[in-house]
Each structure stands twice: as C-alpha cells, then as structure tokens.
C-alpha cells in the first residue's frame, strides 16, 4: 500500500510517498496548487494519507484527500503508536510528536533525545518503552542572529560562519561566536543532562540546521533527514 504524508507550512506543502515503510518520493509543492498532489496520488496509487498543518488547509486539497480510503488530519486526539505523557497535548507541536514517533520507529531499542534544529530548536525525550516524556523549546540559529539585530540599535545582522573561533576579536566575530558556540554549548549541555538520567541515550538530529550540529558537537549524534515524515507515516499506518 502506498501512503501519502503531507506537511503544510505557511508557504509550501511538503509531500512524501511511502511504500512498505520506504520513502520513495519527496518534494515540496505550492500550497495553492494541488494538481501535483493529485498526480502523486494517481502515479503511486495512494490509498491512505495523513496531513499535518500549521496553516489553513485549502478546501480543494481536503476534497482530494477525502476521496481516499483513509485520510487523517493529525491533531491531539489522533491515536499514536507511542504513549504520549505530555501534559498539554493540545498545544504540542505536530512536528514534535511526529519526530519522536519516527525516531522510536528507527531506534526502538534505545532511549532517545530527538533534536529538531529548525526555526526553533526542540529537544524531546522518548524512552525505549515508547513513552514520550516531553522536552524543551529554544530559539534556532537564525532566530538568535535576528534577535541580536532586532532588539539592539547597533548590532548587525550576520550569517553563521564555518570556522568558529573560541572568542571574538571584533564585534562581528563576537556575535558569530556567541551565537554559534552558545548554541553548541546548549545542545551539549542538554545531551549531558539527559545522558546522566538515561545511560546509553542515543541522540537523533533532524531539521534544516542538523548538519551544523553534526560537524561541531562533541557528542556522537545520528542525523535523519525527513524524520517528521517518517513519523507521520508511522502514525498513519497505526491508524489503518
């Protein structure tokens, strides 16, 4: 059975097709144009779909997906293949729960710290028993650069640099080192904190800035692209 996982952002729809738990097609499509999604459904003979959204769902997309045998809009009431112990489930980001579901599917024999490094950075714990305990939310890399520029009158807006000095010798270096070394120290600190509670903890990274951490952290990590999509697919299969 081919399954379709859709993640709707503010400007783009990310679409992924799976067959027998294997990702066979992934690409972004225009949120206002569902013709390409219709072609995906026909091309791969899609029978079931799940949708996660932060923006409004276009009516023509809803009509298209409702024609399938199984269609789920992910929310806090959707049954999950893990135990969700978060206290305010209705406010839990759909990408966070999908990421931990995906990580637990890929690494079922480990306690996991799942770090999604995007606009914000989320740190989430799921145990080897499949219990999602919760986590933390912090500003992402670009957000920190923008905050220093926005909330001060003289600090410039800068981009990350590849070589990070231990301390800045001028204002630009001071900003870049402060942001980049600071975010690495934060991540290493959380990893050490949780490893003290969960010996053998495995760290799984995903998100647009995952490679930055992969190259610079002192801890051993596993980078998994499309982890949210893998999790969405597992939730869909759990409900079919």
Order of alpha helices (4+ residues) and beta strands (2+ residues): beta-beta-beta-alpha-beta-alpha-beta-beta-alpha-beta-beta-beta-alpha-alpha-beta-alpha-beta-alpha
